[in-house]
């Protein structure tokens, strides 16, 4: 009977263990599906997430406001209670009549007084040691408090200086502020590098952002997990390639619109008139194993236009198209687009800025060239870039400074080039004139080159038109890269 009972209990235990194992495997599968669902939800909610957040930086919150912790003496240094003198009552009653009782009482009183005096001296020494230690701790505390308050004052003064520079629209402060805005933006942990570069053109009030986008591998390739009891395996159902591609394109569009929204909403100084964003995928070329940086989206818009968009209602892809964005048809396959602005062309406008380069004055200042010299320089530049460029006569050009021919098949054609050696921002009228000249000339493309910058209306006018605007920084970059000319633009 004992063996029968033991066998029955063993079978019951095995049954319970098997049941628990199955429940654990099912729970493991459910956990995987929950993680997958959370990941997909976070990817789909990239844009919506930022709409619930105030992206403005509070300069007050950047300051150190926490007061230095008040001094609290250690418990062991609290003042002690002085020892009390023990009173010995004199003998009374029958004891008073005993011989020598008075002398014994006096001896006891004397002994107690001696012991009390010893305790009093010991107490006084302990209190003196406490006061000395307390004084030392207070001195250390005051030194720490003074150092802390000096550090607080220094850091808070830096914040005040930063805010003043930002409000004054100083380029370095505008860049630092917007880098702070983008650094605070929270994205899913896995696969999002959150690396970026920011530049600011003070003349045109253009903020240029080059942003590293996640690779397509950031999108899960699994649609669902399920536990197959007969095989005791957890199998995954693959996501359809078209769905992966669509979600990745949605992620890319979300990051673009989210970034533009964050810097627009955070623009307390009203320092931004134009926003330019280029999204880069930093990946490994499968053909040769080398690292490549592929631009897959590029857009330029005015802040005023972008602020009118209801981001909680838009179709992201349609919104980007309406903004005139260049968007890769297959960003997952690293098909590149041409950036509207090359980032390295942005921060190189006014080279003569105390960079300690030798022979600075030997470098040509473009503003010191005559109009004809400047036009010749621009024409020579485009010749160096591979165009067949012809200068036009001033009396007959009808607003055309040079006509160039791109000899490439299919993509080539006639190009009208105008050069403006301006100190002030170029307005939309000059761009309209160029477009009219293109129509008259039957040109495929127009290029306007200036030594300053362009206003928001000028950029808006070029949307959906084959016109390229090259500002002073872009011109200096092209001269250096293609003609080896180290020029400068100094007022």
N, C-alpha and C positions, 0 to 999 in steps of 0.2 A: 504493500500500500504506500509505503514511504517513497519507493522508487517511482511508482505510478504518479504520485503527487508531484515529485520533483520533475518528472518528464513533462507533466502538464504545465507546471510553472515555467519551465524552460521554453516550451512552445509558445506560451502566452508572451513571454519576454521577447522572444524572437519576432513575434507578430507585431508587438508594440514598437520594437526597434525598427523594423522594416517600414511601418507606418510613419514613424517619426522621420526616417530617412527620406521617404517620398515627400513628406510635407516640407522638409528642409530644401529639397531640390526644387519644389514648386515655388517656395519663398525666394530662393536664389534667382529663379527665372523672373519672378515678379519684380525683384529688386533691379535686375538688369533692364527690364522694360521701363521701370520708373525712372532710372537714370537716363535712358535713351529719350524718353518723353520729355524729361526736364531739359536735356541738351537741345532737342529740336525746338522746344518752346523758347529757350533763351536765344536761339539763332533767329527765330521768326520775330522775336520781340525787341530786336536791337534798336530799331528806331523808336518804337513806342516807349521804351524804357526812359529815354532822355526827355520825353515830353512831360514827365512828372517831376522833373528836377530843375531847380533854379541854378543855371550854370554860371551866374555872376560870382566873381570872387569878392568876398567881403574883406576889405583891407583891415577892418577892425578885428576880424577874427584871426588875421595873420599875426596880430600882435600878441605878446606874452602878457596876459592879464592876471595870471594866478599870483596872488600875493605870497610873499615868503611865509612859510609856516611859522607861527608864533613860537617863542621860546617856551619849552616845557621842561622844567627841572626834573631830573630823574627822581623816582619815588624814594630811593635810598638817601637822597640829599635833602629830604624834607626835614624841617626843624624837629629836634627830638624833645621829649618831655624831661625836664630836669629831675634828678632823683630827689625824692622826698626824705627828709630826716625822720628816722624812726624814733618815736617817743617811747621811753620805758617808764611806765608809771611807778611811783615809789611804793614800797611795801605797805600794806595796810592790814588792819585787823590783827590776828594772831601772829602773822609773819613779822609785823612791825616790832613785836616784842622779842623776837629771836636775836641772840647776840650776833653782832657783825652784819646785820641786815642792811643797815644804812651804808656801811662801807662797800658791801657787795653791790648795792644799787649804784653808788657813785662810780665804782669800777666799770659796771656794765654801761652806764651812760657815757663814760669817757671812751670806752671801746667802740660804742656805736657811733659816737661823734667822729672818731678817727676814721672808721670805715666809711661814714657818710662823706667826709672830706675827700677821701681817696676816690669815691665814686663821683663826687662833684668835679674834681680835677680831671678825671678820665672823661667825663661827659663834656667838660669845657674843651678838652683837646679834640674830641671827636667832632664837636660843633665847629671848632676852628678849622679842622681838616675839611669838613663839609663846605664851609664858606670859601676856602681856598679853591677846592675843586669846582664849586659852583661859579666862582669868579672866572676860572680858566675856561669853563664851558661857555659862559656868557661872552667872553672875549672871542672865542672861536665862532660862536653863533653870530656875533656882530660882524666879524670879518666875512663870514659866508653870506650874511644878508647884504652887506655892502657890495660884495662881488656880484651877487645875484642881481641886485637892483641896478648896478652899473651895466651888467649884461642885458638886462631887460631894456634899459634906456637906450643902449646901443642898437639892439635889434629893432626896437620900436621906431627909433629914428631912421633906420634903414627902410622900414616899411613905409614911413611917412615920405622919405625921399623917393621910394619906388612909386608910391601913389602919385606924388607930384609930377614925376617924370612921365608916368602913364597918362595923367590928365593933360599934360602938355604935349602928348602924342609924340614923345621921343621914340624913334624906331626901336632901339634896344629894349626899352620898357614895354612897348607894344608886343614885341616878339616874346619877351619873358612872360608877360601876362597871359598871352594866348597859349604858350607852352604849358603854363600852369593849368589853364582851363582844360586842355586836352589830356594832360596827365591825370587829372581827377576823374576822367570819364571811365566808368566801370564796364568792362566787357567780359564775356565768358573767359574762364581761365585758360582753357586749352586751345592752342592754335592761333591766338591773337597776339601778334608781337607788340602792338601798341608802340611802335617806333614811328617817329615823324620828324620832319624839319619844317620850320616856320621862318618866313622872311616877310619884310614889310617895306613897301615903297611909299615913302612919306608924301611925295608930290602927288601921286595919283590916289593915295589912300587905299592901296591894294594890298591885301593880305594873301600871301601865297603859301599853300600848305602842300607838302609832299608827304604822303601817308603810306606806311607799309601795311598792305592788306593781308589777311590770312590766305593760305593756299586752299585749294579746293578740298584738300584732305581734312580740313576743319569740319566739313559736313559729314555726318555719319553715313556709312555705306550700308548700315543695317536698318531694315524697316521694323523688325519685330523679332523677339526671342521666344522660343517655345520649348517646353520640356517633352521629350519623347520617352515615355515610360518603358517601352519595349527595348529600347537601346540604352536606356539610362544616360542619355546625352542631352545637352542643351544646344539646340540648333538655331541658327539665325536665318531669317528670311531677308535676302538682299533688297536694298532700295533700288528702285528702277533708275537707270542712268539718267533718264530725262528728268526725273524728280530731283536727283542730286544736282544736276546742272541748273535747274530752275531755282532751287534753294540757294545755291552758291551765288547765282546772279542777284538774287534778292538780298543776300548778305552784303555783297559789294555795294549795291545801290543804297542799302540802309546805312552803311558806314559813311558813304558820301554825304547823304542828306543829314545824317546825325551830326557829322563834324561841322558842316556849314551852319546847322542850327545852333550848335553849342557856341561857336565863336560869334555868331550874330546876336544871340541872346545875351552873351556876356559882355558885349561891346558898350561898357558904361561911358567911355570917353568919346563915343561917336567918332572913333578914329578910322573906321572901315567904311569905304564906299564900294569897293570891289572885292569879291572873293574868288580866288582861284584854287582849285583842288585837283591834285593829280594822285591817283591811287596806284601804287607799285606793288607787284608781287615779287618777293625775293625768293627765288627758287633755284633748283639744280636743273640745268639743261640735260634732258635725257639723252641727247645726241652725243655730247662729249663729256658730260659729268661736271662741267664748270658752272660756277655760280653766275646767275644772270638776274638782272633787275628789269622786269617787264612792266611798262605802264599799260594798264588795262582800262582806265577810265580817267577822263580829264574834263573839267567843266569850269567855266568862268561865268559869274553872274554878279549883278549889283546887289548890294545888301537890301536896298529898297524893294527890289523885285522879289527877292527871296523871302523877305519878311511878310509878304502878302500870301504866301503859300500856306494852306491848311494841311500840315503834315500828317495829322490824324485821319485825313480823308483821302489822301492821294494814292494813286497807283504809282509805285516808286519808279518803275521803268518809264512810264509815260511822263512823269514829272521831270526826270533827267533829260528825256528827249526834248521836252518843251524848253528846258534851260539851255538847249544847244550843246549838250554834253557829247563828247567823243567816248563811246562805250564799246568795248570789245564784244564782238558777237559770241566769242567763246573764251571767256577769261579762264575757264577751267583748263583749256588747252594752251594757255599763255599766248593767245593771239594779241599782239600789241596794238596800241593806238598811238598817234602822235600827240605828245603833251601840248596843251595850248601855250604853256609857258615852261621853258626849261628852267628848273629850279636854280641851277648854277648861273643863270643869266640875271637873277633878280638882285642879288646883293652886291653887284659890282659896278654900280652906277658912278659914284663919285670916288675915283680911286685916290685922288690927292687928299688923304684924310689922316696924315701923320703916320703912315705905315712904315716910315724909316727906310724906304727903298732908296738905293743910291741913284744919283743922276735923275732925280724926279723931274726937274725942269726941262730935261731933254726930251721928255715924252710929250707928244703933241696934244695940245688942248683943243678939242674939237670946236669949242665956242670961239676960238681965235681964228678959225679958218674962214675964208670968204665963202659966200654962198656957192660960187662955182667950184671952189676947191672942195667944199664939202660934198657937192653932187658928184664930182669926179671920184672922191674917196669911196662913196657909196657904190658907184658903178663898178669901180675896181674890185670892191669886196664881193659883189655878186658874180663877177667874172671868176674870181678865185673859187667861188662856191660851185662853179660848173655851169653857170648860165652864159649864154651868148648875149652880152649886154652892149647896148648902143646908147650913148648919151644923145639927147635931143638938143636942138638949138633953142636958146632962151626965147627968141622972138617968135618962134613958131610952135612951141611945145604945148600950148593949150593946157598948161598945168602938168604936163608930163616931164619929169626930169630924166628918166631913162626908160627905154623899152628893152626887155630881155626876152629871150626865147629859151624855154626849157626843151631841150632836144630829145628828151626821153619819149619813146613811143607810148601811146595811150595816155600816160599821166602828164605829158608835156604840154606845151602850148605857149601862147603869148602872155607875157607878164608886164604889167605897168608898175613902175617904181617911182615913188615920190619921196624926196628927202627934205626934211624940215629942221633947219638949225635953229631951234627955238629954246628960249630959256623958260618960258611959261608952259603950262599944261596945254596940250593940243585938244581942241574942242571937237565936237561932232561935225561941225561944218567942213573941216578939212577932210574928214572921212567920207562925207557925202560927195564932196568934189571929186575925190579919188574914184568913187563908185560911178559917178557920171562919166568920168574920163574912160573908165574901163568899158562902159557901154558904147561910148563913141569909138573906141579903138578896137572893139570886138575882142577884148583880152579875156583870157581864161581866169586870170588871177590879178589881184592888186596888192601891192606891198607899200605900206607907209612907214618910213623910218624917221625918227626924231631923236633929238638929244635930251628931251625932257621926258614927259609921260603923257598919258591919256586919261581923260575923265570917264566916269561911268557911262555917260551917254554915247561916247565913242565906241566903247566895247559893246554896248547894247545894240548899236546900229550894225555891227559886223556879224551878229548872230545869223546863221544860215546864209551868209554871203562869203564868197571866196576871197576874203580880204584878211591879210595878216598885218598886225600892228607890232612894230618892233620899237621898244622904247630905248632910252639912253643906256640902261643896263644891258639890254639885249644886244645893242650895237657894239658896246665895248667888248662883250663876250665874243661876238662873231668876229670882230677885228682881231682879237687875240688868237682865237682858235683857227681861223681860216687864212688870215693874212699876216699873222705873227706881228701885229702892230700893238704895242702897249700904249694905248691912248688913255686920255682922261677927259673928264668934263668938269671943269671948275669955273664957277661964276666969277 
